[in-house]
Amino acid sequence: MVRFTVEHRYDAAPERVWSVLADYGNIADWNSGVDASGIVAGPEQGVDAVRECRLANGMTVKERITAWTEGHGFTIRFDEMPAPFDAEATFHLAPDGDGSHLRIDYAYAGRGLGKLVAPFMKPMFRGAMVNLGNDLRAAVEADA
C-alpha cells in the first residue's frame, strides 16, 4: 500500500472548517475538482454516508464514510473508482493557534494492472489532496 500525508493550515476556526467538511454531500460547492456531488445512500453525514462525485475530468467515484468523530475528522473509502485502485483518506482536524490544522492521510493500492502503475500514481493522488486543501482554504477563509 502506498501512503502519504498532506497538511494544511487555515486562518479559520475549526468549527468553520468542520462545517464545510461535514457537509459531506456538497463537496462540489467548494472543490474545483468535483463538478457535481450528492448523497446517494445512508445518512447525510457520519458512518455509512455515501456520496457520488462527478469529477472535473468526467469520471465518477463513490465515497463511503467508514469512521466519524464529530468535529474532529473522518475516514472515507473510495468504493467505486473507474481506475483499478483501492483507496482511503482520513481527515484529522485540530485547532492551531487562532486557526485550524488539517492533516489528510491517504493510502492506496493497485488492483490487477493497477499494481504495476500504483507507485507512479502518487503525484496525481497527492496533487488532488493538495488542491482539495487549497480549495477548502478559499471556502473557509472567504468570510472568516
N, C-alpha and C positions, 0 to 999 in steps of 0.2 A: 504494500500500500504506500502511495506517495502522500506525504503530508507537508503542509506549510502553514504559516501563521501570518496574518496581516493585521496591523494595528492602526487605529485612527484615534485622534483626539478632536473633541468638538467643544466649541465655545457655546455650549447649551447645557442646561441641567439634565441629569439622567432621566428625569421624568419626561422631559420633552423628547429626548431621543427614543425612549421606550414607547411613547405614544405613537410614533411613526413606525417603528419596527413591529409593534404589536398589532398594528392594523394590517394583519397578515395578507388578506386578500387584495389589498390595494397597493401592492408594491409598484405597479405600473404608474402610479401617480407621481413617483419621485425617482425611480430608477430608469435612467435613459436606455439601459439595455433591455428593457421589457416594454413591449408595445401595448399589451393587454394582460390583465390578470383578474382572477376571481376565485372564490372558494367553490370547490366542486364536490366536496364530501366532508363529513364530520362537522365539528363546531366552527365558529368564525375564527377562533384562536384557541391555543392550547393543544395538548396532545391529541393527535389524530386529525387535526385540521389539515386538509389537503387543498392546495391552490394549484391552479393551472396557469402557466405563464406562456404567452406567445412572445418569443424573444425578437429583438430588432433584426436578427439575421433570418427570421422566418421559421425557426424551429420552435417546437412546443415541448415544454417539460412539465411534469407534475412533481410537486414537492410536499412531503408529509412531515409534520412536526412530530418528533419522537420523544422529546423531552422539553419541559417548560418550567421555568422558575420565574414567576410573576415579577416584573420589574427589573430582572437581572439577566435573563438570557433564555435561549432555546437552541435546540438542535433540529436541523431539517435533514431528511434523507431524500435524495432525488430518486423518486420511484420510477418515473418513466423519462428516459432521456433518449434522444434519437441517436446518440453515439454509444458505442459499446463500453460504457463505464458505470461503475457503482460509485456513488459519491455521497458525502455528507458534510455539512458545515455546522459548526457550533458558534453561536454568537454570545459573547460574555460582555456585559455592560457594567461599568463601575463608575462611581464619582471620581473626578480628578481635579482637585482644587475647586475652582469655580465653574468647571465644565464637566466633561464626561470622557471616558476612555472606552473604546470598543475594540475587543480582540476577536478576530474571526479565525478559528482553527478549521482548516479544510483538509479532508482526506479523500483520496480516490484510488481506485484500482481498475485496471482494464479487464474486460471480459472478451474471450475469443481473440480476434485480431487486435482488439484494444490493448491487450497485454504488450504487443510489440511497440505501440506508439505512446503508451502511458507516460514514460519518462519525458517525452518531448512535449507533452500537453501542459506541463506545469506552468510555463509562462502565460499561456492563454487563460487557464483557470485562475492563476494568481492575478492577472490583469483584470479579470472580471470582478474579483473581490476588492481590488483597489478602486476600480470605477464605482462599484456599489457604495463603498465607504465615502468616496468623494461626492457622489450624488446625494447620499444621506446628509452629508455636511451642508450642502446647499439647501436641503429641505429643512433642517433643524435650526440652522443659523440665520435663515432668511428673516425671521421675525422674533429671534431670541432677544 
